[in-house]
Amino acid sequence: MSRTDKDLSLHFYQHLCNIIGSEDVVKTRRKIFCAIDCVAQHPGFAGISSGSKAEGLDLTGSDYDQMFILAFFRVYENMHNVSISRNKIPILMDISDTKPGFAKLQLSKSKIYKHFPIINQYCDIEEGIVNFSSKLFREVNLQDGMIIHGPCHSTKDQTYDSVQCFRCNEWITPAHNWICRSRSSWPDNKLVMSVAGLFCNIISAWSLLASLFYKHKRFHECIDVLNYGLSKCTPDKIMLHSDNSLSEQTIFQKMKDAVGLLLTCKHFFIESVQLHAPFCLLPVELTPVLKLFDEDFIMFPPVVYLNMLSFLCLHHLGDSRRKQNSLRELELTVRELYFIENESYFKIAKTCLHIAKCMM
């Protein structure tokens, strides 16, 4: 490193310390939240602080998240692994007919648990099977002045989120491949970071990273990235284009004033997925899409691209059931015109859907 680069690096480090705080300040903040977790322990639950504030970053827009792990429940993937305890209510995880990243939680069939008062607060009964209801679970113990925000109870300014959790003490089957995964066979870290850093919009970045994993046949890792990207494509986001409405522009201005321009662009807007010539990251199955436009780049509707890439991964993994579910998600996305803003995007979406149906 040259003298000039070193001086510039030190100057930038000092600038960050002035904004974020020094290394010692950040460590002290983290220890404070660790102390809060230790003091706040309760026989019925364990509290865990997270979020940017708990990580020591006290910036504009930083939030504080708390997880409360309910001590009287324990989740198992298989009932054969259940450890009988008088103090724990066993819950069975069922992922046989759910979207990736989701699971149904069923109460043990033992009759002794069905008379617990707390079960009536949390559960629905369908055909004799007692399932935990995510809706009821969110509504229980909602305090005055708090709102439901996703799975969380949040303050109205969304600076604090709390969520109740169950604990599973085992590595579930979908996570087994992560235990002994080899990092050496992944793409070079510099290449990964350069791809992720091409765009300021977070969906574009994750889409390109997923495409890179797909090209290297890292289908499981690709699906993990895709699921995370899809979880961010919520209806409250705004599709960025040249003629956003006045109300969308007003919301953008308010968000920019609250959390800054960079965070607003990263997390509040959604852009199309752009792939440029020579289209190294474009899956070979999608090359027919190039015939639709005589350009040196192509723009996919974001949710269509993520769902299509998920379908292709499941096709190569031979997972027929999840592949069928992925096709339904793609069909629904096209039918509802979800983040499909114009005719050219719709044409691309229909072509992707046609390709997927031909692969069934």
matplotlib code that plots the C-alpha trace (Angstrom):
import matplotlib.pyplot as plt

x = [0.0, 1.4, 1.9, -1.0, -3.4, -2.4, -3.1, -6.4, -7.3, -6.5, -8.4, -11.4, -11.2, -11.1, -14.1, -16.0, -15.1, -16.5, -19.8, -20.1, -17.8, -14.4, -13.8, -13.9, -17.2, -18.8, -17.6, -18.9, -22.4, -22.4, -21.5, -24.3, -26.9, -25.3, -25.8, -29.4, -30.0, -28.4, -30.4, -33.7, -33.7, -37.0, -38.1, -40.6, -38.4, -34.9, -34.3, -31.8, -30.9, -30.1, -30.4, -28.0, -28.1, -27.3, -24.4, -23.0, -24.2, -26.2, -27.0, -30.0, -32.4, -30.8, -33.3, -33.4, -34.6, -35.4, -36.2, -38.0, -37.5, -40.4, -38.9, -41.8, -41.7, -39.2, -39.3, -38.4, -38.1, -39.0, -41.0, -38.6, -36.1, -38.4, -36.9, -39.7, -39.7, -42.3, -41.2, -41.2, -44.1, -42.8, -43.7, -43.3, -42.0, -43.7, -42.1, -43.8, -46.2, -44.7, -42.7, -38.9, -38.0, -41.4, -42.7, -46.0, -45.7, -47.9, -48.6, -47.7, -50.6, -50.4, -53.7, -52.2, -50.9, -54.2, -55.7, -53.0, -54.7, -51.9, -52.7, -56.1, -54.3, -51.8, -53.4, -56.0, -57.5, -57.8, -59.1, -58.0, -54.4, -53.5, -51.4, -49.9, -51.4, -49.0, -51.9, -52.9, -49.3, -48.7, -51.8, -51.2, -49.8, -49.8, -49.3, -50.9, -49.0, -47.5, -48.3, -47.9, -45.0, -44.4, -43.8, -42.9, -44.5, -43.1, -43.3, -45.1, -41.8, -40.4, -37.3, -38.1, -39.1, -39.9, -40.7, -41.6, -39.7, -39.6, -36.2, -35.0, -31.9, -31.0, -29.8, -32.9, -32.5, -32.5, -29.5, -27.4, -25.4, -24.3, -22.6, -19.7, -19.9, -16.6, -15.9, -13.0, -15.3, -17.2, -16.4, -13.6, -14.6, -13.5, -15.6, -18.7, -18.2, -17.7, -20.9, -22.8, -21.5, -22.5, -25.8, -27.0, -30.4, -30.3, -32.6, -30.4, -27.3, -28.8, -30.2, -26.8, -25.2, -27.8, -27.0, -23.3, -24.0, -26.3, -23.5, -21.2, -23.9, -24.2, -27.9, -28.6, -26.7, -28.5, -31.9, -30.9, -30.0, -33.2, -35.5, -33.9, -34.3, -38.0, -38.6, -37.7, -40.0, -43.0, -46.0, -44.9, -41.9, -41.9, -40.8, -38.3, -39.1, -39.0, -42.6, -43.2, -46.5, -46.6, -47.6, -44.6, -42.3, -43.7, -43.1, -39.6, -38.8, -40.1, -38.0, -34.9, -35.3, -35.7, -32.9, -30.9, -30.6, -28.5, -30.6, -33.8, -32.5, -31.2, -34.2, -37.3, -37.1, -37.0, -35.3, -35.4, -32.6, -30.2, -27.9, -25.4, -23.6, -21.9, -24.5, -22.1, -24.5, -27.6, -28.8, -28.5, -32.2, -33.2, -31.2, -34.5, -35.4, -32.5, -34.4, -37.1, -34.8, -32.0, -30.0, -26.7, -28.6, -31.8, -34.0, -36.1, -39.0, -37.4, -39.8, -40.2, -36.4, -36.0, -38.9, -37.6, -34.1, -35.6, -37.5, -34.3, -32.4, -35.1, -35.2, -31.5, -31.8, -34.6, -37.1, -40.3, -42.7, -40.9, -40.4, -44.2, -44.7, -42.1, -44.0, -47.2, -45.4, -44.2, -47.7, -49.2, -46.5, -47.3, -51.1, -51.1, -48.5, -46.5, -43.8, -44.3, -44.6, -45.0, -45.6, -42.0, -41.6, -44.8, -43.5, -40.3, -42.4, -44.6, -41.5, -40.0, -43.3, -43.4, -39.8, -40.7, -43.8, -41.8, -39.4, -42.1]
y = [0.0, 3.4, 6.3, 8.1, 5.1, 4.5, 8.2, 8.1, 4.8, 6.2, 9.4, 7.4, 5.2, 8.3, 9.6, 6.4, 6.5, 10.0, 8.8, 5.3, 5.4, 3.9, 0.2, 0.4, 2.4, -0.2, -3.1, -1.3, -0.9, -4.6, -5.5, -3.3, -5.3, -8.6, -7.4, -6.5, -10.0, -11.5, -9.4, -9.9, -13.7, -15.2, -18.7, -18.5, -17.1, -16.1, -12.7, -12.2, -8.7, -8.2, -5.6, -2.8, -1.2, -4.5, -4.8, -1.5, 0.7, 3.7, 5.5, 7.3, 4.5, 2.0, -0.3, -2.6, -6.1, -8.6, -12.3, -14.0, -17.7, -19.4, -21.9, -24.3, -25.4, -27.4, -28.0, -31.3, -32.3, -36.0, -37.2, -40.1, -37.6, -36.2, -36.0, -36.5, -33.7, -32.6, -29.0, -28.9, -29.2, -31.0, -29.4, -31.3, -29.4, -30.3, -29.1, -31.6, -29.1, -25.6, -23.0, -23.0, -21.4, -22.0, -24.9, -25.9, -26.5, -29.2, -29.9, -33.4, -35.8, -36.7, -35.7, -34.2, -31.2, -30.3, -29.2, -26.5, -23.0, -21.5, -23.9, -22.2, -18.9, -20.1, -22.9, -23.9, -27.4, -28.9, -32.4, -33.3, -31.9, -29.0, -26.5, -23.3, -20.3, -17.6, -15.1, -16.0, -16.2, -12.6, -11.2, -12.7, -10.2, -7.3, -4.2, -0.8, 1.4, -1.5, -2.8, -6.1, -5.8, -9.1, -11.7, -8.9, -6.6, -3.2, 0.4, 2.7, 4.3, 0.8, 1.5, -1.5, -5.0, -7.9, -11.5, -14.6, -17.8, -21.5, -23.3, -26.3, -27.9, -29.9, -29.3, -29.9, -31.8, -28.8, -27.4, -30.6, -29.6, -26.4, -28.4, -29.7, -27.5, -26.7, -23.0, -23.8, -24.9, -21.6, -18.8, -16.6, -14.2, -11.1, -12.2, -12.7, -9.2, -7.5, -9.0, -8.1, -4.5, -3.7, -2.1, -0.1, -1.8, -4.9, -7.1, -6.5, -7.4, -10.7, -11.6, -11.4, -13.2, -16.0, -16.1, -16.6, -19.5, -21.0, -20.8, -22.6, -25.3, -24.3, -24.8, -25.1, -21.8, -20.2, -21.2, -19.7, -16.4, -16.5, -17.1, -14.2, -11.9, -13.0, -12.2, -8.6, -8.2, -7.2, -5.1, -2.1, -1.7, 0.7, -0.4, 2.3, 3.8, 7.1, 8.2, 7.2, 8.8, 11.8, 9.7, 7.4, 10.4, 11.8, 8.5, 8.4, 11.9, 11.0, 7.8, 9.6, 12.3, 9.6, 7.1, 8.7, 8.2, 5.1, 3.0, 4.2, 3.1, -0.2, -1.3, 0.6, 0.5, -2.5, -2.4, -4.7, -7.4, -6.2, -8.5, -7.1, -8.6, -11.0, -12.3, -14.5, -14.7, -15.5, -19.1, -21.0, -22.0, -18.4, -17.6, -17.6, -14.4, -12.6, -13.0, -10.6, -7.6, -6.4, -4.8, -5.4, -5.8, -7.2, -6.3, -9.0, -8.2, -8.9, -11.4, -13.3, -13.7, -14.9, -17.4, -18.6, -19.1, -21.0, -23.2, -24.0, -24.9, -27.3, -28.8, -29.6, -30.9, -33.2, -31.9, -32.5, -31.3, -28.1, -27.6, -27.7, -25.2, -22.9, -23.1, -22.1, -19.1, -18.1, -18.4, -16.4, -13.7, -13.4, -13.5, -10.8, -8.7, -8.6, -5.9, -6.3, -2.6, -2.6, -4.6, -5.5, -6.9, -8.9, -10.3, -11.5, -12.9, -14.9, -16.3, -17.4, -19.1, -20.8, -22.1, -23.4, -25.2, -26.9, -28.3, -30.0]
z = [0.0, -1.0, 1.5, -0.1, 0.1, 3.7, 4.6, 2.8, 4.5, 8.0, 7.2, 6.1, 9.3, 11.5, 9.6, 10.3, 13.9, 14.2, 12.8, 14.2, 17.2, 17.9, 18.2, 22.0, 21.8, 19.6, 21.9, 24.9, 23.3, 22.5, 26.1, 27.4, 25.4, 26.5, 30.1, 29.3, 28.0, 31.2, 33.6, 31.7, 31.9, 33.0, 33.8, 31.0, 28.3, 27.3, 25.7, 22.9, 21.6, 17.9, 15.3, 14.4, 17.9, 19.6, 17.2, 18.4, 15.6, 16.9, 13.6, 12.2, 11.3, 13.6, 15.2, 18.2, 17.8, 20.6, 20.3, 23.2, 23.1, 24.9, 27.4, 27.7, 24.1, 22.0, 18.3, 16.7, 13.0, 13.8, 16.7, 17.1, 18.4, 21.0, 24.5, 27.0, 29.6, 32.1, 31.5, 27.7, 25.2, 22.1, 18.7, 15.4, 12.4, 9.1, 5.8, 3.5, 1.8, 2.5, 0.7, 1.2, 4.5, 6.0, 8.2, 9.8, 13.6, 15.0, 18.6, 19.8, 19.5, 23.2, 24.8, 27.9, 26.0, 24.4, 27.7, 28.3, 28.4, 26.3, 23.4, 22.9, 22.5, 19.9, 17.9, 15.3, 15.0, 11.5, 11.1, 14.6, 14.0, 16.3, 14.3, 15.6, 14.0, 12.9, 13.0, 16.6, 17.6, 16.5, 18.1, 21.6, 24.1, 21.6, 23.8, 23.5, 21.2, 19.3, 15.8, 14.0, 11.5, 9.8, 12.5, 15.0, 17.5, 16.6, 17.7, 15.3, 14.2, 13.8, 15.9, 18.1, 17.1, 19.4, 18.3, 20.2, 19.1, 19.6, 19.9, 17.9, 19.3, 16.2, 12.6, 10.5, 7.2, 4.8, 6.8, 6.8, 3.7, 5.5, 8.4, 6.3, 3.3, 1.5, 1.1, -1.2, -4.1, -4.0, -6.4, -5.3, -2.6, -4.5, -7.5, -5.2, -3.6, -6.9, -8.3, -5.2, -5.3, -8.9, -7.9, -4.9, -5.0, -2.8, -5.0, -8.0, -6.0, -4.6, -8.0, -9.6, -6.7, -7.1, -10.9, -10.1, -7.8, -10.4, -13.1, -10.7, -10.0, -6.3, -6.5, -2.7, -2.0, -5.0, -3.5, -0.1, -1.8, -3.9, -0.9, 0.9, -2.2, -2.6, 1.1, 0.4, -2.6, -0.5, -1.8, 0.3, -2.0, -5.0, -8.5, -9.7, -13.1, -14.8, -14.0, -10.4, -9.1, -6.8, -3.8, -4.5, -4.8, -1.5, 0.3, -1.1, 0.2, 3.7, 3.8, 2.5, 5.3, 7.9, 7.0, 4.3, 0.5, 0.4, 2.8, 1.0, -2.4, -1.1, 0.9, -0.2, -4.0, -6.3, -9.7, -12.6, -12.9, -15.6, -17.4, -19.9, -22.9, -23.2, -20.7, -18.7, -15.8, -17.9, -17.3, -20.6, -20.3, -20.6, -23.9, -25.9, -24.0, -25.8, -29.2, -27.9, -27.8, -30.0, -27.2, -25.5, -22.2, -21.0, -18.0, -16.2, -13.9, -10.5, -8.9, -12.2, -12.5, -8.9, -9.2, -12.6, -11.2, -8.2, -10.7, -12.6, -9.4, -8.3, -11.8, -11.6, -8.0, -9.2, -6.5, -8.4, -5.6, -4.9, -8.6, -9.1, -6.3, -7.8, -11.2, -9.4, -7.8, -11.2, -12.8, -9.9, -10.4, -14.1, -13.6, -10.9, -12.8, -9.6, -10.2, -13.9, -14.9, -18.7, -21.9, -22.5, -19.0, -19.5, -22.7, -20.9, -18.1, -20.4, -22.2, -18.9, -17.9, -21.3, -20.8, -17.4, -18.6, -21.4, -18.7, -16.7]

ax = plt.figure().add_subplot(projection="3d")
ax.plot(x, y, z, "-o")
ax.set_aspect("equal")
plt.show()
